[in-house]
Amino acid sequence: METIARQPNVHVKISEFGLRNAPWDYESNRRVVRDAIAIFGIERCLFATNFPVAGLRIDYDELVRAVRRMVADLPQEDRDRLLWRNACTLYRLDQEGVASPK
């Protein structure tokens, strides 16, 4: 991850939380999320999911709440970047008039 993160045009989708045949674990997933942010920088990280398959381990609302908790200590601007702004920028979506999801 550190090697590829040296390329400024590479972004990372933080998704597919959990391990095969193992229960979903907050602390293990938190470590992966925080490591990805540390390696790539918040400006190149995007929250994503692998639903509906991920639903075998955790439900969607619970996953979103967990990720928000994982980054609750970050400034609101950084949380917005991770959860939606970076995706809008990367995929060139119109952000005008978009409010931060609650």
C-alpha positions as CSV (number, residue, x, y, z in Angstrom):
1,M,0.0,0.0,0.0
2,E,2.8,2.4,0.9
3,T,4.5,1.8,-2.5
4,I,1.4,2.4,-4.6
5,A,0.5,5.4,-2.4
6,R,3.6,7.2,-3.6
7,Q,1.9,7.6,-6.9
8,P,-0.1,10.9,-6.6
9,N,-2.8,9.8,-9.0
10,V,-3.8,6.7,-7.0
11,H,-6.8,6.8,-4.7
12,V,-8.0,4.1,-2.4
13,K,-11.6,2.9,-1.8
14,I,-11.9,1.8,1.8
15,S,-14.4,-1.1,1.5
16,E,-15.1,-4.8,2.1
17,F,-14.9,-4.7,5.8
18,G,-14.4,-8.1,7.4
19,L,-12.7,-11.4,6.8
20,R,-14.0,-14.5,5.2
21,N,-15.6,-16.9,7.7
22,A,-15.0,-14.4,10.5
23,P,-17.5,-12.2,12.4
24,W,-17.3,-8.4,11.7
25,D,-14.9,-6.8,14.1
26,Y,-14.9,-3.1,14.8
27,E,-11.3,-2.8,16.1
28,S,-9.7,-4.8,13.2
29,N,-11.6,-2.7,10.7
30,R,-10.8,0.5,12.5
31,R,-7.1,-0.3,12.2
32,V,-7.4,-0.9,8.4
33,V,-9.4,2.4,7.9
34,R,-7.0,4.5,10.0
35,D,-3.9,2.8,8.3
36,A,-5.3,3.6,4.8
37,I,-5.9,7.2,5.8
38,A,-2.4,7.5,7.2
39,I,-0.8,6.0,4.1
40,F,-2.8,7.8,1.4
41,G,-3.9,10.9,3.2
42,I,-7.6,11.8,3.7
43,E,-7.7,13.6,0.3
44,R,-7.2,10.3,-1.5
45,C,-9.4,8.0,0.5
46,L,-13.1,7.2,-0.4
47,F,-15.5,5.2,1.7
48,A,-17.2,2.4,-0.3
49,T,-19.0,-0.7,0.5
50,N,-19.4,-4.2,-1.1
51,F,-23.2,-4.4,-0.5
52,P,-25.1,-6.6,-0.8
53,V,-22.4,-9.2,-0.2
54,A,-21.1,-7.3,2.8
55,G,-24.5,-7.7,4.3
56,L,-23.5,-11.3,5.2
57,R,-21.4,-9.8,8.0
58,I,-22.9,-6.4,8.9
59,D,-25.9,-4.4,7.9
60,Y,-25.5,-1.2,5.9
61,D,-26.6,1.3,8.5
62,E,-24.5,-0.4,11.2
63,L,-21.4,-0.2,8.8
64,V,-21.9,3.5,8.1
65,R,-22.3,4.2,11.8
66,A,-19.1,2.2,12.6
67,V,-17.1,4.1,10.0
68,R,-18.3,7.4,11.2
69,R,-17.3,6.4,14.7
70,M,-13.8,5.3,13.4
71,V,-13.2,8.8,12.1
72,A,-15.2,10.8,14.7
73,D,-12.0,12.5,15.9
74,L,-11.2,14.0,12.5
75,P,-12.3,17.5,11.6
76,Q,-15.8,17.6,9.9
77,E,-14.1,18.6,6.6
78,D,-12.0,15.4,6.6
79,R,-15.0,13.2,7.5
80,D,-16.9,14.8,4.6
81,R,-14.0,14.1,2.3
82,L,-13.9,10.5,3.2
83,L,-17.6,9.9,3.1
84,W,-18.6,11.8,0.0
85,R,-16.6,14.8,-1.2
86,N,-13.6,12.8,-2.5
87,A,-15.9,10.6,-4.5
88,C,-17.6,13.6,-6.0
89,T,-14.3,15.1,-7.0
90,L,-12.8,11.9,-8.3
91,Y,-15.9,11.0,-10.4
92,R,-16.4,14.7,-11.4
93,L,-19.9,14.9,-9.8
94,D,-21.6,18.2,-9.2
95,Q,-21.2,19.2,-5.5
96,E,-23.1,22.5,-5.7
97,G,-25.9,22.6,-3.1
98,V,-24.9,19.3,-1.6
99,A,-25.0,19.2,2.2
100,S,-23.0,17.0,4.4
101,P,-25.0,13.7,5.1
102,K,-26.1,13.5,8.7
